[in-house]
Structure formats: structure tokens, C-alpha cells
Amino acid sequence: MISGKKDGTISVGKQFVRTGSSVGVTVIVKDEFLQRIQTGNWTQVFDSNDQIRYYKTINDCLTNDFYEVDFDSNQEIVSVTHSGTYINDEPILSDVMSSTISNNKCTQLDNVDSDELIKYESHRVYVSFGTEIVPVLIEYNTLGDSSGRVYLDTVCTNLNDGTLIDYEDIC
């Protein structure tokens, strides 16, 4: 088995380990993760004390091909799960990822008197839908209402044709 630590140290052994599963996530072997992470471009995005999420990137844009790696108190890998989407070949890219398209608009939230946009953040990512890799603009709108409540509204736009995509289809 190939094993790894949170600091990036990798060693080779003989044990073959499979991890447990969680809802909507494909279970994989640590060996696959440790071999794939050494090829292509990967970005560490989510980091808690005992978990790191690694996203495959294409031209510095995240994709929905990612691994969640859990560590024990000695920073040894305990389990590895995969998103279930594999992107092995980088697509031929168009100019859409560098375009200035921005909806910067919020969908109407039911029963919310949102009179203030508190924060706006956007990301351009590649999402695999079956065999098609689609460039997507994800816009996060943090809204406040008159009573002090805060809401997050997310708008996802297909940069090829401008259609809206359900955020749940991306995650």
C-alpha cells in the first residue's frame, strides 16, 4: 500500500485498504488517490484539523473531480473518498473562462425581504456532466434582510450558452 501524511510525505507498504462510504460519494482506495494526486493539477481547497479536500484543476479552475482525505491525530491518512466524477483529459478550452460575464443577480427567495447585498463572490469552475465538461460561473450572494437575518443565494451559469444550472447538480 502507498500511504501518506498530511504534510505530503508518501511511503510504500504492502497493505491494501478500502474506506467506508458516505451518501452520494464513491468509495475509493488510498492508493488511487496517492497516485492520481501526483499527476495533473490539484488544489487543496478545504482544510479542517482532520480533513483536506483536493480538487482537480484545469487552467487553475476547479472541477467536480475531488477527493476528501481524513487524517488521524498523527496526520496519517485514515480514509479517502472520491466525488464520483473522474476528469482524466483536459478539454480544449474556449475564451469563455476569461470572459466578463456576470449575472450578479439573485433569485427571489421566498419570504425574504432582502434589501442589502452584504457580500458577492464568484468562481469559474469546470463541471463534468457525463461525458461533457462545462465551464460554469458560480456566484454567491450573501443577502441581509431588515430583521438582521443573513441568507446565501447561489446562481450558477453555463458559460457556453448562458443557461442556469441548479447548484445541487454541481455539488
C-alpha positions in Angstrom: 0.0 0.0 0.0 1.1 3.6 -0.6 0.5 5.7 2.5 0.7 9.4 3.0 0.7 12.1 5.6 -0.9 15.5 5.7 2.5 17.1 5.2 2.8 15.4 1.8 5.2 12.6 2.8 4.5 9.3 0.9 5.7 5.8 1.7 5.2 2.4 0.2 4.0 -0.7 2.0 2.1 -4.0 1.2 -1.4 -3.4 2.7 -4.5 -2.8 0.6 -7.1 -0.7 2.3 -10.7 0.3 1.3 -12.5 3.0 3.2 -16.2 3.3 4.3 -18.8 5.1 2.3 -21.0 8.2 2.7 -24.1 9.4 1.0 -23.5 10.3 -2.7 -19.8 9.7 -2.5 -18.0 6.9 -4.2 -15.6 4.9 -2.0 -12.1 4.6 -3.4 -8.7 3.1 -2.3 -6.0 5.3 -0.8 -3.5 4.0 -3.5 -5.6 5.5 -6.3 -5.7 8.9 -4.5 -2.0 9.0 -3.8 -1.1 8.0 -7.4 -3.5 10.5 -9.1 -2.6 13.4 -6.8 0.9 13.2 -8.1 -0.2 13.7 -11.7 -2.1 16.6 -13.2 -3.0 19.7 -11.3 -4.7 19.5 -7.9 -5.6 22.3 -5.5 -6.2 22.0 -1.7 -9.3 24.0 -1.0 -11.0 22.8 2.2 -8.8 22.2 5.2 -10.0 21.4 8.7 -8.0 19.9 11.5 -8.6 16.3 10.3 -9.8 16.6 6.7 -8.5 18.1 3.4 -10.3 18.3 0.1 -8.2 18.2 -3.1 -9.8 19.4 -6.4 -8.5 18.5 -9.9 -7.9 21.8 -11.7 -7.9 22.7 -15.4 -6.2 26.0 -16.2 -6.4 27.0 -12.5 -10.2 26.4 -12.4 -11.7 23.8 -10.0 -13.6 20.8 -11.3 -16.1 18.5 -9.6 -13.4 15.7 -9.5 -12.2 15.8 -5.9 -11.0 13.7 -3.0 -11.8 14.1 0.7 -9.0 12.8 2.9 -9.4 12.2 6.6 -6.4 12.2 8.9 -5.8 10.8 12.4 -4.1 12.7 15.3 -0.7 11.6 13.9 -1.6 13.1 10.5 -1.8 9.7 8.9 -4.5 9.1 6.3 -7.4 7.3 7.8 -9.8 7.3 4.9 -10.2 8.7 1.4 -13.5 9.3 -0.5 -14.0 10.5 -4.1 -16.7 12.7 -5.6 -17.6 10.0 -8.1 -16.6 12.2 -11.1 -13.3 11.5 -12.9 -11.9 14.0 -15.3 -8.8 12.5 -16.9 -8.2 14.6 -20.0 -8.1 18.4 -20.1 -10.6 19.7 -22.6 -9.8 22.1 -25.4 -10.7 25.4 -23.8 -12.5 28.4 -25.3 -12.4 32.0 -24.2 -15.5 31.7 -22.0 -13.5 31.2 -18.8 -11.8 34.6 -19.2 -15.0 36.4 -20.3 -16.5 39.2 -18.2 -20.0 37.5 -18.0 -21.6 38.0 -14.6 -25.2 37.7 -13.7 -24.6 39.5 -10.4 -28.3 38.9 -9.7 -30.1 37.0 -7.1 -33.0 34.6 -7.5 -36.1 35.7 -5.5 -36.0 33.9 -2.1 -39.4 33.2 -0.7 -40.4 35.2 2.4 -37.2 37.2 2.4 -37.2 41.0 2.3 -33.6 41.1 1.1 -32.7 44.8 0.9 -28.9 44.5 1.2 -26.3 42.6 -0.7 -23.7 42.1 2.0 -21.1 40.1 0.0 -20.6 39.0 -3.6 -18.2 36.2 -4.5 -17.8 34.3 -7.8 -15.8 31.3 -9.0 -15.3 29.9 -12.5 -15.2 26.1 -12.4 -15.4 23.1 -14.8 -18.1 20.6 -14.1 -18.4 17.2 -15.7 -21.9 16.2 -16.7 -21.5 12.7 -18.0 -19.1 13.0 -21.0 -19.4 16.8 -21.3 -17.2 19.2 -19.4 -19.0 22.5 -18.9 -17.4 25.8 -17.9 -19.6 27.3 -15.1 -19.7 30.6 -13.3 -20.8 30.2 -9.7 -22.0 33.4 -7.9 -22.5 33.5 -4.2 -24.7 36.4 -3.0 -24.9 37.0 0.8 -28.1 38.9 1.5 -29.3 40.6 4.6 -32.9 41.5 5.5 -34.4 44.2 7.6 -34.5 42.0 10.7 -30.8 41.2 10.6 -31.1 37.7 9.2 -28.5 36.7 6.6 -29.1 34.4 3.6 -26.9 32.9 0.9 -28.2 32.7 -2.7 -26.2 30.9 -5.3 -26.6 31.4 -9.0 -24.8 29.0 -11.4 -24.5 29.9 -15.1 -23.3 27.7 -18.0 -20.7 29.9 -19.7 -21.2 28.1 -23.1 -24.9 29.0 -23.5 -25.9 31.2 -20.6 -28.4 28.8 -19.1 -28.8 28.5 -15.3 -27.7 25.3 -13.6 -29.0 24.0 -10.3 -26.3 24.3 -7.7 -27.2 20.8 -6.4 -26.3 19.3 -9.8 -22.7 20.6 -9.3 -22.1 19.5 -5.7 
